Each structure stands twice: as structure tokens, then as C-alpha cells.
């Protein structure tokens, strides 16, 4: 385990983030899974409305919110985690000027903003640079929580990996299903076989593609933080329960997009990474806000004091969120959430 580096030695003008507590170990605790609320048990709220009775410690004031009115944070937000694809990114994989300006406004209000994505770090760096995050002290959560790095310099803080033999055994089941498996080395997606869906992953991530017929040998030669299975959604829907049944919960599986099934180390997700990071920074969960659209964001929305889903989020995640924006990722959902929960209260 890497020791926590000297942190926040530089201060961005007008932005004074909290000092890190270097006496606390940085690592994942077991059993940090956040259970989803079934949409069958609780209806999805309409866009632009808060969902009552969120099953977590309340982060809002004791005054009940009026219908259609967002909950008011009980304490000022200090840490904001943003998902990339289909949340901060528009459909053309760009960030709107409106969202960029809102992020700058949040930072000027004293909020530490970080990116938290299922992408590997190399596929996030372009956006971190675009937002100026490589020029100031901060963090990035990548690989669905399997890696936490410094945004300014890329220093690795923590990495979680699958057991080698477990990864090999899972790959054999994937191969039997005649589906590709992918792992990542730097800026390259290494796939066991070629397919349209492998190309789609590379298109989304901007990574290079490499087909590796000796995939099992590759798995034995490198640390594997996560394994991606790109494929037809119906095939993945059949494969997911098979993997869960055959391996008895020795790893976690998540559908990050309908055509991407991911295998992650047990009890590791964006939520566990965000939780440990907040603890390390000494920031209470009531002061944490997270925005995401898919079920790989469920952990961080479940942990955060304020969990926000854009209008285009999957129904299951909307059922978990404290607030669903009226806007989708094409129309400034992130900006709407920042205005609603951060900059409006900063001016109050």
C-alpha cells in the first residue's frame, strides 16, 4: 500500500481545500457495498424533484422539502464527484461550456471537484486537462473505483486488483460464451478477440486496440484492476448471473453501460473509493455530493450526502437519487445540479 503523499502544498488562488489527515490509512474496507433500492418498491421521481425517504443518513435540513423543490443541504458541500460518460460528457463526448463554467464556479466557492469514472485513468486525462485539474492539487477515481490517483502529476494513491487465478477462471467462462474480454495497459485496450463492441469501447475511451490471442497468459503477467466484457446487451444479461452464480460473489459485477459488463474486485466501486477519500480528507458525507447516470454510480450516490442523477439516468439510479435534474447530459445537468446545491447556497 502506498503512503499518502504530501498533499495540498499548493493553493489555487481563492481556493483553499481541506488539509488531508495523513495519520489515517488509505485503503478499502470490506463490506462497503451500497444496496440499491428496487424501483419496484419505490417509484422513480419525476425530473426536477427530490425523492423522499432516501435510505441513508440524512444530509438535508429538518424542514421538509416542498414537492418539486430540491432538498437543502444541511451543510455546505466541500467535495463534488462527477461521473464522465452520459453525465458530464455530452453525447459527442465533449464538455459543454455551461458545465465547465459551473465547475469553475463550484471551485471558486471552495469545493474540491473530482472526476469519478469507469474509464481507466489514461482515458480520463484529456478531460482532466481540459478542466485544469492537472494544474491544481486533487484526485481522480478511475476504473470504477479500482484506482485513485493525484490529478496533478498522476501519482498513484491506491490500487485494487483481482486475484490472478480468479481473473483467469472468469475469463474462461467468458470465452465459453464466445464473448471478448478486455484489460487495460496504459493507453491500450487489450482484448481476447475482436468485435464491434470492442471497437465501441475504444471509440468511447479513445484508447488504442490490441487483440491478444494468448489472453490467459496476459492475465498471468500483469495486475488486473478490472475486466471488461463488451457485447450485445442480451448476451451480457445472461452472462452476468452465470458469473455471479459460478463464483459465489468472489468478485463484483456491474453493467456500466448496456453493452459493457465489468468484473471488479470484491467490495470495490466508486462509492468505496469516494468514501475512503472523504475520510482521508476529513470531509463528512453530509458535505459530499455526487452526480452520475448509471448503476456503476450507485455506490457513490448512496454514500454522498446529496446524490444527483441527470434526467437521462437509468430508472434504477433515479430511484436511489436525492434529486433528478430537469436537464439531461446534453443540456447542462451538471450545471443545474451545481447551481441548485452549491453556488446558490454559497451566495445566500
Secondary structure, DSSP 8 states (H G I E B T S, - for coil): ---------S-BTTB------TTS--S--TT-------TTTS----TT-B-SS-SS---B-SS---TTS---BSS---EEEE-IIIIIS-TTS---HHHHHHHHHHHHTT-EEEEE-SS-GGGTHHHHHHTTGGGSS-EEEEGGGTEEEETTT--EEEE----HHHHHHHHHHHHHTT---EEEETTEEEESS--HHHHHHHHHH--EEEE-S-HHHHHHHS--SEEEEE--HHHHHHHHHHHHHHHTTSEEEEEEETTEEEEEETT-SHHHHHHHHHHHHT--GGGEEEE--SGGGHHHHHHSSEEEE-TTS-HHHHTT-SEE-SS-TTTTHHHHHHIIIIIHHHH-
